[in-house]
């Protein structure tokens, strides 16, 4: 996970855990396609997805 994404995500997770200490979170890092498919198949409740960076020259 890039630091650009991890910094805000860590803060959000810390706030969530403080507000809801009895909720268990299970996090797994996967690529965008796998995350979307897991949500569509109801294998996971949420996916944190960020837009892809533009490819230079395209």
DSSP file (Angstrom, degrees, kcal/mol; ACC not computed):
  #  RESIDUE AA STRUCTURE BP1 BP2  ACC     N-H-->O    O-->H-N    N-H-->O    O-->H-N    TCO  KAPPA ALPHA  PHI   PSI    X-CA   Y-CA   Z-CA
    1    1 A X              0   0    0      0, 0.0     2,-0.1     0, 0.0    28,-0.0   0.000 360.0 360.0 360.0 134.2    0.0    0.0    0.0
    2    2 A X    >>  -     0   0    0      1,-0.1     4,-2.6     4,-0.0     3,-0.8  -0.380 360.0-122.5 -72.2 152.4    1.4    3.4   -0.9
    3    3 A X  H 3> S+     0   0    0      1,-0.2     4,-1.9     2,-0.2     5,-0.2   0.800 110.5  65.5 -65.5 -27.1    2.0    5.8    1.9
    4    4 A X  H 34 S+     0   0    0      1,-0.2     4,-0.5     2,-0.2    -1,-0.2   0.848 113.5  31.9 -63.3 -32.8   -0.3    8.3    0.1
    5    5 A X  H <> S+     0   0    0     -3,-0.8     4,-1.7     2,-0.1    -2,-0.2   0.828 115.0  58.1 -90.4 -36.6   -3.2    5.9    0.8
    6    6 A X  H  X S+     0   0    0     -4,-2.6     4,-2.9     1,-0.2     5,-0.2   0.858  97.0  61.2 -67.9 -35.7   -2.0    4.4    4.1
    7    7 A X  H  X S+     0   0    0     -4,-1.9     4,-1.6     1,-0.2    -1,-0.2   0.961 111.8  35.6 -58.1 -55.9   -1.8    7.7    6.0
    8    8 A X  H  > S+     0   0    0     -4,-0.5     4,-2.1    -5,-0.2    -1,-0.2   0.874 117.7  54.1 -67.9 -33.2   -5.5    8.6    5.7
    9    9 A X  H  X S+     0   0    0     -4,-1.7     4,-2.7     2,-0.2    -2,-0.2   0.910 106.2  51.4 -66.1 -41.9   -6.6    5.0    6.0
   10   10 A X  H  X S+     0   0    0     -4,-2.9     4,-2.2     1,-0.2    -1,-0.2   0.896 110.8  48.7 -62.2 -40.2   -4.7    4.4    9.2
   11   11 A X  H  X S+     0   0    0     -4,-1.6     4,-2.1    -5,-0.2    -1,-0.2   0.902 112.0  48.7 -65.2 -41.2   -6.3    7.5   10.8
   12   12 A X  H  X S+     0   0    0     -4,-2.1     4,-2.3     2,-0.2    -2,-0.2   0.914 112.0  48.7 -64.4 -43.9   -9.8    6.4    9.6
   13   13 A X  H  X S+     0   0    0     -4,-2.7     4,-2.6     2,-0.2     5,-0.2   0.893 109.9  51.8 -64.5 -39.8   -9.3    2.9   11.0
   14   14 A X  H  X S+     0   0    0     -4,-2.2     4,-2.0     2,-0.2    -1,-0.2   0.918 111.5  46.8 -62.8 -43.4   -8.0    4.2   14.3
   15   15 A X  H  X S+     0   0    0     -4,-2.1     4,-2.2     2,-0.2    -2,-0.2   0.898 112.3  50.8 -65.2 -40.1  -11.1    6.5   14.7
   16   16 A X  H  X S+     0   0    0     -4,-2.3     4,-2.5     1,-0.2    -2,-0.2   0.933 110.7  48.2 -62.5 -46.5  -13.4    3.6   13.7
   17   17 A X  H  < S+     0   0    0     -4,-2.6    -1,-0.2     1,-0.2    -2,-0.2   0.857 111.6  50.0 -65.0 -34.9  -11.9    1.2   16.3
   18   18 A X  H  < S+     0   0    0     -4,-2.0     3,-0.5    -5,-0.2    -1,-0.2   0.906 115.9  42.2 -69.2 -39.8  -12.1    3.8   19.0
   19   19 A X  H  < S+     0   0    0     -4,-2.2    -2,-0.2     1,-0.2    -1,-0.2   0.799 129.5  27.2 -75.8 -29.2  -15.8    4.5   18.2
   20   20 A X    ><  +     0   0    0     -4,-2.5     3,-1.7    -5,-0.2    -1,-0.2  -0.560  66.2 164.0-134.3  68.9  -16.7    0.8   17.8
   21   21 A X  T 3  S+     0   0    0     -3,-0.5    -1,-0.1     1,-0.3    -4,-0.1   0.688  74.4  58.3 -65.4 -18.2  -14.3   -1.3   19.9
   22   22 A X  T 3  S+     0   0    0      2,-0.1     2,-0.5    -5,-0.0    -1,-0.3   0.463  85.0  95.2 -91.7  -0.3  -16.5   -4.4   19.7
   23   23 A X    <   -     0   0    0     -3,-1.7     2,-0.4    -7,-0.1    -3,-0.1  -0.797  68.9-142.2 -92.9 127.5  -16.4   -4.6   15.9
   24   24 A X        -     0   0    0     -2,-0.5     2,-0.4     2,-0.0    -2,-0.1  -0.756  13.3-160.1 -89.0 131.5  -13.8   -6.9   14.4
   25   25 A X        -     0   0    0     -2,-0.4     2,-0.5     2,-0.0    -2,-0.0  -0.930   6.8-169.1-111.2 135.6  -12.1   -5.7   11.2
   26   26 A X        -     0   0    0     -2,-0.4     2,-0.4     2,-0.0    -2,-0.0  -0.975  12.2-167.5-123.6 114.9  -10.3   -8.0    8.9
   27   27 A X        +     0   0    0     -2,-0.5     2,-0.4     2,-0.0    -2,-0.0  -0.850  10.8 176.1-110.2 138.1   -8.2   -6.3    6.2
   28   28 A X        -     0   0    0     -2,-0.4     2,-0.6     2,-0.0    -2,-0.0  -0.996  24.8-135.0-138.3 132.1   -6.7   -7.8    3.1
   29   29 A X        +     0   0    0     -2,-0.4     2,-0.3   -28,-0.0    -2,-0.0  -0.787  38.9 153.1 -90.6 122.5   -4.8   -5.9    0.4
   30   30 A X        -     0   0    0     -2,-0.6     2,-0.0     1,-0.0    -2,-0.0  -0.872  46.5 -87.2-136.7 169.9   -5.8   -7.0   -3.1
   31   31 A X     >  -     0   0    0     -2,-0.3     4,-2.2     1,-0.1     5,-0.2  -0.309  47.4 -98.3 -76.8 169.4   -5.8   -5.3   -6.5
   32   32 A X  H  > S+     0   0    0      1,-0.2     4,-2.5     2,-0.2     5,-0.2   0.886 121.0  50.9 -55.9 -46.6   -8.8   -3.2   -7.7
   33   33 A X  H  > S+     0   0    0      1,-0.2     4,-2.4     2,-0.2    -1,-0.2   0.908 110.6  48.6 -60.9 -43.4  -10.4   -6.0   -9.8
   34   34 A X  H  > S+     0   0    0      2,-0.2     4,-2.3     1,-0.2    -1,-0.2   0.884 111.2  51.2 -64.5 -38.6  -10.3   -8.5   -7.0
   35   35 A X  H  X S+     0   0    0     -4,-2.2     4,-1.8     2,-0.2    -2,-0.2   0.926 111.2  46.6 -64.6 -45.3  -11.8   -6.0   -4.6
   36   36 A X  H  X S+     0   0    0     -4,-2.5     4,-2.5     1,-0.2    -2,-0.2   0.913 113.2  49.4 -63.2 -42.7  -14.7   -5.2   -6.9
   37   37 A X  H  X S+     0   0    0     -4,-2.4     4,-2.3     1,-0.2     6,-0.2   0.897 108.2  53.3 -64.4 -40.6  -15.3   -8.9   -7.5
   38   38 A X  H  <>S+     0   0    0     -4,-2.3     5,-2.9     2,-0.2     6,-1.1   0.891 111.4  45.9 -63.2 -39.4  -15.3   -9.8   -3.8
   39   39 A X  H ><5S+     0   0    0     -4,-1.8     3,-1.5     3,-0.2    -2,-0.2   0.930 112.2  51.0 -67.1 -45.1  -17.9   -7.1   -3.1
   40   40 A X  H 3<5S+     0   0    0     -4,-2.5    -2,-0.2     1,-0.3    -1,-0.2   0.853 112.3  46.6 -61.2 -35.5  -20.1   -8.2   -6.1
   41   41 A X  T 3<5S-     0   0    0     -4,-2.3    -1,-0.3    -5,-0.2    -2,-0.2   0.373 113.3-119.6 -87.5   4.5  -19.9  -11.8   -4.9
   42   42 A X  T < 5S+     0   0    0     -3,-1.5    -3,-0.2     2,-0.2    -2,-0.1   0.806  77.5 127.7  59.9  31.8  -20.8  -10.7   -1.3
   43   43 A X  S   <S+     0   0    0     -5,-2.9     2,-0.3    -6,-0.2    -4,-0.2   0.620  76.6  21.9 -87.6 -16.1  -17.5  -12.2   -0.1
   44   44 A X        -     0   0    0     -6,-1.1    -2,-0.2    -9,-0.1    -1,-0.2  -0.970  67.8-138.3-145.4 158.2  -16.6   -8.9    1.6
   45   45 A X  S    S+     0   0    0     -2,-0.3     2,-0.3     1,-0.2    -1,-0.1   0.799  83.2  15.3 -88.6 -31.1  -18.6   -5.9    2.8
   46   46 A X        -     0   0    0      2,-0.0     2,-0.4    -8,-0.0    -1,-0.2  -0.973  53.0-163.3-144.0 153.9  -16.4   -3.1    1.6
   47   47 A X        -     0   0    0     -2,-0.3     2,-0.7    -3,-0.1   -15,-0.0  -0.989  16.2-144.5-136.5 131.2  -13.5   -2.4   -0.7
   48   48 A X        +     0   0    0     -2,-0.4     2,-0.4     2,-0.0   -13,-0.1  -0.864  30.6 177.3 -94.8 113.7  -11.3    0.7   -0.5
   49   49 A X        -     0   0    0     -2,-0.7     2,-0.4   -14,-0.1    -2,-0.1  -0.949  14.7-165.8-124.0 136.2  -10.4    1.5   -4.1
   50   50 A X        -     0   0    0     -2,-0.4   -18,-0.1     1,-0.0   -45,-0.0  -0.905  33.8 -97.4-117.6 150.9   -8.4    4.4   -5.4
   51   51 A X        -     0   0    0     -2,-0.4     2,-0.1     1,-0.1     3,-0.1  -0.300  44.1-105.3 -63.1 148.0   -8.2    5.5   -9.1
   52   52 A X        -     0   0    0      1,-0.1     2,-0.2     3,-0.0    -1,-0.1  -0.409  36.1-107.0 -69.3 149.4   -5.3    4.3  -11.1
   53   53 A X        -     0   0    0      1,-0.1    -1,-0.1    -2,-0.1     2,-0.0  -0.548  42.6-100.3 -73.9 143.1   -2.5    6.8  -11.8
   54   54 A X        -     0   0    0     -2,-0.2     2,-0.5     1,-0.1    -1,-0.1  -0.338  34.1-118.7 -63.7 146.2   -2.5    8.0  -15.4
   55   55 A X    >   -     0   0    0      1,-0.1     3,-1.7    -3,-0.1    -1,-0.1  -0.745  33.4-109.5 -86.8 129.6    0.1    6.4  -17.6
   56   56 A X  T 3  S+     0   0    0     -2,-0.5    -1,-0.1     1,-0.3     0, 0.0  -0.313 101.6  21.4 -60.8 137.2    2.6    8.9  -19.1
   57   57 A X  T 3         0   0    0      1,-0.0    -1,-0.3    -3,-0.0    -2,-0.0   0.476 360.0 360.0  86.3   2.8    2.2    9.5  -22.8
   58   58 A X    <         0   0    0     -3,-1.7    -2,-0.2     0, 0.0    -3,-0.0   0.370 360.0 360.0-127.6 360.0   -1.4    8.3  -22.9
